[in-house]
Amino acid sequence: MFKRFIFFIISVAFFQTTYAQESWKLSTEKDGVKVFTKSILTSKIKALKIECILNASASQLVAVIMNIEKGQEWVYSTKSCVLLKQVSPSELYYYSEVILPWPAQNRDFVAHITVTQNPANKIITVDAPCVNGYVPEKANIVRIQKSLGKWMITPLSKNQVKIEYTLAVDPAGTIPAWLVNLVASQGPLETFKKLRTQLQKQEYKNVHLSYIID
């Protein structure tokens, strides 16, 4: 309990430092997906915010996010996603390795996902910060120690949701400037393009999660 409390305090401090530097600036917009960036003191890579509207229920979207083993099918440059611990239907830990082109080394991380919903306005929050200690570091792969990802999902109707996704990450190690720009511009567009396709798969068609009010 004490370790989790300390981690919570550190995460809050990282989050406050990360997002307090400047206002968001629109970087690119394509096919209804808006990508915003802003510089932060805690990372070489700019923080990202993605906004879009998807034709899916809240349960369908959360089901895709929580289906960890299928993450490499739609998350940009993901080599592997492995479920480490399923705490409850709305909470889990997972490991992922991210592919980066030469000369950069691949990155990996362990994330802790928790899903909560405000019963009054039905807004769903999916928090996914990095955590340490679940998987030993691997040779020739750089471990990401600091990362905060958050989904804010607002149901607009039974079959449509508004998304605001934010990500702040310290990639650690050395990353060339051209790769930083690639991640910031191409990554979100490719991810959300594939996410739209993922949501249309048969396994998510009639999903209704017990902890989500659509």
N, C-alpha and C positions, 0 to 999 in steps of 0.2 A: 504493500500500500504506500509506504514512504517513497519508494523508488518511482511509482507512478505519479505521486504528488510532485516530486522534484521535476520529472519530465514535463508535467503539465505547466509548471512555472517557467521552465526553460522555453517551452513551445510558445507560451503567451508572449514572453519577452522577444523571441525571434519574430513572431508574427507582427508585433507592434513596431519593431525596428524596420522590418521588411517593407511594410505598406505605408509608412508615414513620410516617405521622402518627397514625392511629387505626384501630380495628378496623372491619370491614365491618358495615353495618347493613342488614337486610332492608327494602327499600323497597316492593316489590310482588311479588305472585305470582299468575299466571294461566295456566291451561291447561298446568300443569307447568313453567312457566318462572319461575325465581326471579331477581329483580333486586336486587342489593345496591349500596349507595353508601357512599362515605366522602369527607370533605373532605380536600383536599390543598393544600399551600402553593404548588404550581407552576401552579395553574390556577383560574379563576373557576368552572369547572364541576367537579362532584364526579366522582371516579373511579367507574367502573362495573364490576361483576362480574355475569355472567349464568351461571346453572347450569341445565342441563336434560338430559334423556335423549331421544335421537332414534332413530327406527327406520330405521337406515341402516348400511351398512358404513363403516369408516374411509376406504376408497378413495373411496366415493361422496361423503362429506362433503368430503374434501380436493379432489376433482375440482370440486365446486361452488365452493369458495373460490378455486381457481386458475383458474377460467374467468372471467377478469377482464371480458371483454366483456359478460358477462351479469349483472354485479354490480348494475346499476340495476334489475334485475327483482326483487331481494329485499332489498337493503340500504336501510334507511330514508333517505328524502330524497336519494337519489343521482340526480343529473342525468346524469352520464356517468362511464364507466370506460374507460380506454384503456391497453392494454398498451404499455409503452415499450421494454422489453428482456426477452427470455427468456434468462436465463443458462444454465439447465438445466431439466429437467422439474420440479425441486423448488425453483427459485429464479427470481424475476422482479422487475421494477420496473414500477409502474403509476401513472397519473395519474387523479385523480378530482375531480369538482366536486360539492359538496353544496349542495342548495337550502335556503335559509332564508327564512322569510316576512318581509315588510316590517315594521319598518324596518331589519332587519339585512341586511347584504350576504352574498351567497353566499360559501362558503369553498371552497378547493381545496387539494390536497396531492399529494405524490408519496410513495409507500410502497415499501419494499423487503421482499418476502416471502421467507422461507426456511422450508422444511419439513424437520424432522428427526424421527427415531423412535428411541426407546430399544429396542434389540433384545431386552433382557431382559424388560421388562414391557409392551412394545408401545405405550407412551404416546407420542403424537405431539404435537410442539410446532410451532405455526405462529407465527413472529414476524413482525410487520408494523409496524416503526417508520417514522416519516416521515424522508425524506432531502431534502437541498437540492441545487439546481443542475441538475436534469434538464430542467426546463421553466421558461421565463421567467415572471415574475409577470404577471398579466393585469389590465387596467383594470377597476375596480369589483368585483373579486373579492379577498377577503382570503386571503393565503397562510398556511396553518397550518405553523408551523415545528417545533413540538414535539408529538409524539403517539406513544404506545406502545400497540400492540394486540397481544394474545397469545391464541392458542387452545391449550388443553390438552385433547386428545382421547384418551379412554380407551376402547378397545374392550371392551365387556361380553360380546359374542358376535359371530358372523359378521355379524349384521344389526342390531346395536344398539350405540350409543356414548354415553358420558357426556361432556358438554362443560362446560368452565369457560373462559369468555371474559372477559378483563379489558381495560379501555380507560381510559387517562389521556390527556387532550388539553388543550392550551392553545389555545383557539379564536382568540386574538388579537383586536384591535379591541374594539368595544363590542357587547355582547349584553344585551338586557333580561332581567330576572329571570324573567318568565313563559316566555320561550323556553328558558331554561336548564332550568326545571322540565319543560317539554314534552319536551325532548331526553332528560332523565334518566328520565322515566316511560314515555312512549309509544314512543320510538324502539326500545328493545330488544325490547319485546313485538311490535311490528309486524315488525321484522326477523326474529325467530325464527319467527313465524307464517308468513311468506313463505318462510323457509328450509325449513320442513317441506314446503311445496308444491313448492318447487324440487327437492328431493331425489326427489320422486316422478315427475319427468319422465322420459320414455323414454330420453333421451340419457345418463342416469346409471344406468340399471337394471342393466347388466352391466359396470360399470366396475371394472377391477382395475389399480391403478397399480403400476408396477414397483418403485417405491421405498417402497411401503407394505406391511406385513404385516398383513392383516386378521385 
